[in-house]
Amino acid sequence: MSTDINKITIVTGASRGLGRNTALSIARKGGDVIITYHSRSDEAQAVVAEITAMGRKALALQLDVGNSAGFAAFADKVRTALRDHSQRESFDHLVNNAGHGDYALIAETTEAQFDGLVNVHFKGVYFLTQALLPLLADGGRIVNLSTGLTRVSYPGYAAYAAVKAAVEMLSVYMAKELGSRGIAVNTVAPGAIETDFGGGAVRDNPEVNKIFADMTALGRAGLPDDIGPMIASLLSADNRWVNAQRIEVSGGQGI
């Protein structure tokens, strides 16, 4: 097992999908992980069990990334967890992964759908990062998740892609403002991945899966194992000079 991380990473929305895969990939590289979940405590505890079985430390904390009013209390929980479980005052990496898909054409998008996407994917990333900055170690790393849909359009994801585009620009400004602390900030933009995201459309609908497979140079839709290990690698010291970048991980989608 590689131990080139050996640090503490917070991964939001890690009870399933890409977040789960990312947390497990970090643990395989020797890192300890704090994961967050929205409602499925059982799934989160299963991830914790997998990580501890590898000999790494893991902890699951409940968090609604769409409710910024709860971020100060969450930061307090993180501070307590660090002291109690790791005898530390800080953590090293933040992966802003939590999110949801909401398919709707522009003409049919409701204000509630729009606000939900903004609150989770943009406002949540902005203010959760702000709340956790006092606990993030100098020399640390932030990875914000975006989407291949900021480069290649697909009808029905206008609002989702727009808030992800905002996150991409936010990452650049984070890198600029946090550079004096040695903190690198990057965006990872997955292509279409076979998870339960968006109701599991890419995973469970053969027609949708084929559409994206045909759009991709490597001839298939992505898998969680295509993304998690890449994020874990980006957090390692091998990539310490990668900063303020949008890194698409899509198998060559839409080229």
C-alpha positions in Angstrom: 0.0 0.0 0.0 1.2 3.5 -0.9 1.4 5.9 2.0 2.1 9.1 0.2 -0.9 10.9 1.7 -0.9 10.0 5.4 -3.1 13.0 6.1 -6.7 13.8 7.0 -9.2 14.5 4.2 -12.8 15.7 4.5 -14.9 14.3 1.6 -18.5 15.6 1.5 -21.3 13.4 0.2 -19.2 10.3 0.6 -21.8 7.7 1.6 -22.2 6.6 -2.0 -21.1 7.2 -5.6 -18.0 9.2 -6.4 -17.6 10.5 -2.9 -17.5 6.9 -1.5 -15.0 5.9 -4.2 -12.9 8.9 -3.4 -12.9 8.3 0.3 -11.9 4.6 -0.2 -9.2 5.6 -2.7 -7.7 8.1 -0.3 -7.6 5.4 2.4 -5.9 3.0 0.1 -3.2 5.6 -0.4 -2.7 5.8 3.4 -4.9 8.7 4.3 -7.5 9.1 7.1 -10.9 10.4 6.1 -13.8 12.3 7.6 -16.9 11.7 5.4 -20.2 13.5 5.4 -23.6 12.2 4.6 -27.0 13.8 4.2 -29.5 11.2 5.4 -28.1 7.7 4.9 -26.2 7.0 8.1 -26.2 3.3 7.4 -24.4 3.7 4.1 -21.9 6.2 5.7 -21.1 3.8 8.5 -20.5 1.1 5.9 -17.9 3.3 4.2 -16.3 4.0 7.6 -16.1 0.2 8.3 -14.4 -0.4 4.9 -11.8 2.3 5.6 -11.1 1.1 9.2 -10.7 -2.4 7.8 -7.8 -1.0 5.8 -6.1 0.2 9.0 -7.0 3.8 8.5 -9.0 6.2 10.6 -12.5 7.2 9.5 -15.5 9.1 10.9 -18.9 10.0 9.4 -20.6 13.3 10.2 -24.1 14.4 9.1 -24.2 17.5 6.9 -26.7 19.2 4.7 -24.6 21.1 2.2 -27.7 23.0 1.0 -28.2 24.6 4.4 -25.4 27.1 5.1 -26.9 28.0 8.5 -25.6 24.7 9.8 -22.0 25.2 8.7 -20.6 26.8 11.8 -22.0 24.0 14.0 -20.5 21.5 11.5 -17.1 23.1 11.8 -17.3 22.8 15.6 -18.0 19.1 15.2 -15.0 18.7 12.9 -12.8 20.6 15.4 -14.0 18.3 18.2 -13.5 15.2 16.0 -10.0 16.2 15.1 -9.0 16.6 18.7 -10.7 13.5 20.0 -9.8 11.1 17.2 -6.5 12.4 15.8 -5.1 14.7 18.5 -4.9 17.4 15.9 -6.2 21.0 15.5 -6.4 20.9 11.7 -7.1 18.7 8.6 -5.2 18.6 5.3 -7.6 18.2 2.4 -11.1 19.2 1.5 -13.0 17.5 -1.3 -16.3 19.4 -2.1 -18.1 16.5 -3.7 -21.6 16.4 -2.3 -24.4 17.2 -4.8 -27.4 16.1 -6.8 -28.7 16.2 -10.3 -31.9 17.9 -11.3 -32.9 17.3 -14.9 -35.1 20.1 -16.4 -35.2 22.0 -19.7 -34.8 25.8 -19.3 -38.5 26.3 -20.2 -39.6 23.9 -17.5 -37.1 24.6 -14.7 -38.8 25.7 -11.4 -37.4 28.3 -9.1 -37.2 25.7 -6.4 -35.1 23.4 -8.6 -32.8 26.3 -9.5 -32.4 27.4 -5.9 -31.7 23.9 -4.8 -28.9 23.5 -7.3 -27.4 26.9 -6.4 -27.6 26.2 -2.6 -26.0 22.8 -2.8 -23.5 23.1 -5.6 -22.3 26.7 -5.4 -23.4 28.5 -2.2 -22.7 25.3 -0.2 -19.2 25.0 -1.6 -18.5 28.7 -1.1 -19.6 29.0 2.6 -18.7 25.5 3.7 -15.1 26.1 2.6 -15.2 29.5 4.3 -16.4 27.8 7.6 -13.6 25.2 7.4 -10.7 27.5 6.4 -9.6 28.1 10.0 -9.2 24.3 10.4 -7.5 23.6 7.0 -3.8 23.3 7.5 -1.4 25.6 5.6 0.0 23.7 2.6 -3.3 21.8 2.3 -5.4 21.0 -0.7 -9.0 21.7 -1.9 -10.7 19.8 -4.7 -14.0 21.1 -6.0 -16.1 18.8 -8.2 -17.5 20.1 -11.4 -18.8 18.3 -14.5 -17.9 17.7 -18.2 -21.2 19.4 -18.9 -19.5 22.8 -18.5 -17.7 22.1 -21.7 -20.1 19.8 -23.6 -23.8 20.6 -23.4 -26.7 18.2 -23.0 -30.3 19.4 -22.9 -31.9 19.5 -19.5 -28.8 20.3 -17.5 -28.5 24.1 -18.0 -28.9 25.1 -14.4 -26.7 22.3 -13.1 -23.9 23.1 -15.6 -24.2 26.8 -14.9 -23.7 26.4 -11.1 -20.8 24.1 -11.8 -19.2 26.7 -14.1 -19.5 29.1 -11.2 -17.6 26.6 -9.0 -14.9 26.3 -11.6 -14.3 30.1 -11.4 -14.6 30.0 -7.6 -11.7 27.5 -7.6 -9.5 29.9 -9.5 -10.2 32.7 -7.0 -9.7 30.3 -4.0 -6.3 29.3 -5.5 -5.4 33.0 -5.8 -6.5 34.0 -2.3 -5.2 31.0 -0.5 -1.9 30.7 -2.2 -0.2 32.7 0.5 -1.0 29.8 2.8 0.4 27.3 0.4 -3.1 25.8 -0.3 -3.6 24.5 -3.8 -7.1 24.5 -5.2 -8.2 22.6 -8.3 -11.4 21.5 -10.0 -12.1 17.9 -11.2 -14.7 17.7 -13.9 -15.9 14.1 -14.4 -17.7 13.1 -17.6 -20.8 10.9 -17.5 -20.3 8.3 -14.7 -22.3 5.1 -13.9 -23.7 6.0 -10.4 -27.1 6.8 -8.9 -26.6 10.5 -9.8 -29.6 12.0 -11.6 -31.7 8.9 -10.8 -29.0 6.5 -12.0 -29.7 7.5 -15.7 -26.2 6.7 -17.0 -25.9 3.5 -15.0 -29.4 2.1 -15.4 -30.7 3.4 -18.8 -29.0 1.6 -21.7 -30.0 4.3 -24.2 -28.5 7.1 -22.1 -25.4 5.1 -21.4 -24.9 4.5 -25.1 -25.4 8.2 -25.9 -22.5 9.1 -23.7 -20.4 6.0 -24.7 -20.7 7.1 -28.3 -19.6 10.6 -27.3 -16.4 9.3 -25.6 -13.1 8.6 -27.3 -12.6 5.5 -25.1 -16.0 4.2 -26.1 -17.8 3.8 -22.8 -19.3 5.7 -19.9 -17.2 6.3 -16.9 -17.1 4.3 -13.6 -16.5 5.6 -10.1 -13.1 3.8 -10.2 -12.1 6.2 -13.0 -12.5 9.2 -10.7 -11.8 8.4 -7.1 -8.2 7.2 -7.6 -7.5 10.3 -9.7 -8.7 12.6 -6.9 -6.6 10.7 -4.4 -3.6 11.1 -6.7 -4.2 14.8 -7.1 -4.1 15.2 -3.3 -0.7 13.5 -3.0 2.7 15.3 -2.9 3.4 14.1 -6.4 0.9 16.8 -7.6 1.9 19.6 -5.3 2.6 22.0 -8.2 -0.8 21.5 -9.9 -2.9 24.5 -8.9 -5.9 26.6 -10.2 -6.7 24.0 -12.9 -9.8 22.5 -14.3 -9.0 18.8 -14.8 -11.5 16.9 -16.9 -11.7 13.2 -16.3 -14.0 11.9 -19.0 -12.2 9.4 -21.2 -12.3 12.0 -24.0 -16.0 12.9 -23.9 -17.2 15.1 -26.8 -13.9 15.6 -28.5 
